[in-house]
């Protein structure tokens, strides 16, 4: 398995598009299994269902007001937020089971994260916290109090992308942005459930979590370090529109057209 690290933080839409492009390469047989680990820029990732809600555009603007870039992540789930105090893990692997193993993957990856975090002294547990944002049966929480990991997967013929966001430090901006985003979407959630690992395990760092997760992978895989190459990034740029949410610009009055000589002004 190739381990892709050391990635410079890029625009959130490009970061999502790069994951999809890596999945395409795995699907085409150009790559084997990949593990991509990176620290993101402040992002609110909306699910496809969010886009259908009347308050979607207002929610996107609320994210921007908090310094988070709103993006569309594709099918499934509700809005989730992460920032520089977080870690994003993309596991991309050739697989022919298609949808048959969807639930099993959620369980296996969740259990893997629980093991990694418990090794750092975190009281990590698999399962949702009542009232959490982007509720999921296989979320990972800390001490039964706060959601700390959200997971999602994209399955295609011949492979899958399993993506996880881990909020490690600095929970206040996460709570603040999601409070306004969920209010705009008119969705219920309990802000107390939106936290970080450090709220129950002070002193844990993003680097320590990355090392623990990679250590869990090393038990099963032989890892070879690499980086996302320029060809992948260039190809990903061609699909940015699938993830970008343009700023809302209220429609103003149409400019007055100058009248031709002898005609009344309109």
N, C-alpha and C positions, 0 to 999 in steps of 0.2 A: 504494500500500500504506500502510495506517495503521500507524504505529509507536507502540505502547503502552508507555510508560515511566513512571518516577516513582511506581510502585505501592508503597504502604505494605505492609510484610511482614504477611501474614495467616496464620491457622492453616493448616497444611499441607493438611488435607482441603479447606478452602475454596479454596486456591490451585489444587489439581487440578480441583475442580469448576468453577471459573471458566474454565479452559481448555476443558472439555467444553461449557460453555454458549456460549462464543464459537464453537466448532465448530458448534453447533446453529444459531446465528444466521447463520453463513456458509452452512450447508446450506439454510436457508430463504430465502436471498437478501437478508437484512437487512443483511449486511455483505459487503464485498469482501475482498481479501487483508489479513491482519493479521500483524504481527510484535510479539509480546509479550516484553519483556525485563525480568526482575526478579531480585532477590536473595531467596532463600528463607530460611525459618527452618530449624533443624536437622530433617531429615526422613530417615526410612528408608522408601522406597517399595517395597512388596512386590508381586510379580507374582501373577497368579491361581494359578499352579502352586504357589507357596509356601504358599498357604492350605491345600492338600491334604496337606501334610507333617505328621507327628505333632508336630514341634517348633515349629509355627508360633506358637502362643500364647506359648511360652517365648521365642521369638525377638522377638516384639513387646514383651514385658516387658524383654528385654535392651536393646532400643533405648531404651525409656523410662529405664532405669537410667543410660544414658549421656547423657540430656538430649535425645534425638531423638524426635520424634513418629512412631510407625508409622502408615502409611496404605496403602490398596490403590490401586494405579494402574490396574488393569484387566488385560487379557490380555497374555501374553508376558513373557519375561524373568524374572530373579531379583531378589532384593533389591539395591537400590542406595541409597547414602547421599549426602547433600549438606547444606550448611549455609550460614551467612552469608558464608563465604569462597568461595562458589560463585555461578554464574550459571545461570539457567534461561531457555532460549529456546523459545518456542512459535511455530511458523510455521503459520498456518491459512490455507487457500486453497481457493476453489471449484475442483473438478476432477471430470471425468466419467469418468476412466480406471478408477476404483474400484481393484481389486487388481492391474490389469495392470502398473502402474509401481512397485510396492512396492520391489523391489530397486533400481531406478534411482534412486528418491528417496534411499535409504540411501547410495548411492554419491555422488550429487551433493551432498547436504548434508555428508557427511563430507569431501569434497574442498574444499568451501567453508570449513569450519572449519580445515582444514589450512592453506589459503592465509592466512586471517586471522591465525592464530597464528604462522606463519612470518614474517609482517610485523612481529611483536613480538620476533623473535629466538628463538622457541621451535622446537626440533627436533620439530615435530609430524609424525606419520605415521599413515596410515590403516591400520587392522587391529588385531586383538586381540593382547594380550600373553599368553603361556601362563600359565595359572593365575589369570587376572583374575576379579574378581567380576562377576556378571551378564554372562557372556561373550557377545560379539556380534561377528559377522564384520566389522562396520563401525564398531567402536569407534575412537576416536582416542587415540593414546598419545604420550607424550613420550620421545624418544630410544630407543624400543623397550623402555623399562623400566617405566613406570607408565601405567596407564589414566587419562586425564584427561577424556574426554568419553564419555558413554553416550547413545545415541539410541534413540527408540522412535516408532512412529507408530500413529495410530488412523485408519482409513479408513472412511468412510460413503458412501452414495450421494450424490454431488454435492459431496464435499469431503474434506479430510484435515487432521489435526493432526499435525505432526511436532515432537516435543518432545525437547530436548537439555539435559542437565545438565553443566556444565563446572566441575570442581573447580580453583579457581585458587590458593588459599592454604590454610595451616593443615591439613596432611594428617593429623596425629596423631589427632584425634578421628574421622576417617573410618576409619582403620585399626582403631582401638580398638573402635568400635561394630560394624563389619563382622566383626571377629574373633569377637565373642561371638554376633552374629546368625547367622553361618554355622555356628558350632559347634552352636547350638541347632537349626538346620535340618538338621544332619548333612550339610552340603555342603562339598566340598573347594574351597579357594582358597588362593592364595599371598599373604599379607598384604603382601609387598614390592611387589605390583603395584597396591596401592591408595594412590595418592599425589595430588600436586597439580602444577600447572604450575610453581610456584616452586621445586620440588625440582631441576628441571633449568634453570630460567631465573629466578634470583633477581631480585626487584625488579618483576616483572610484577604489576599490580594488577587487581582485579575491574573497576574503571572502564576501565582500558586495554583489557581483553579485550572489554568491552561496546562500546567505541568501534570496535575493530577489526572485530568482527562486523557492527555496523551499517554500517561503511564498506564491507564486502564487499557488503551488500545494496544500498547506494546505487549500486553499479556497474550493477545490473540494474533496480532499481525506483526510482520517484520516491516518496520517503517523506514522509508528512505526520504530524506528531506529534499524539498524542492520549493518552487515558487510558481505562482500563476504567470504564464508567459504572455508576452505582448500580443501574440496572435489571438489568444483567448480574450484579452481586454478589448482589442479592436473589434472582434466579432460581437462582443457583448454590447458595444456602443450602438450597433445597428438596431438593437431591440429595446432601447431605453424607453420609447414611447409606451411600451406595455406596462411600465412600472411608474412612470412619472405622473404626478397630479398637478397640472398647471394652476398657478394662482388664479383666484376668482377675480375677474375685473367686471364690475357692474356695467351694464350697457348704458352708455350716456346718450345724450341727444346727438342726432346725426348732424354733422357740420352743414351749415347753410351754403348751398351752391350759389355762386355769383350768377346773377341774371345776365342774359345776353342783352346787348343794347336794344332798347325799345320794348323789352319784356318786363312784366312786373316781377319784383323780387319775391321768391317763395320761402 
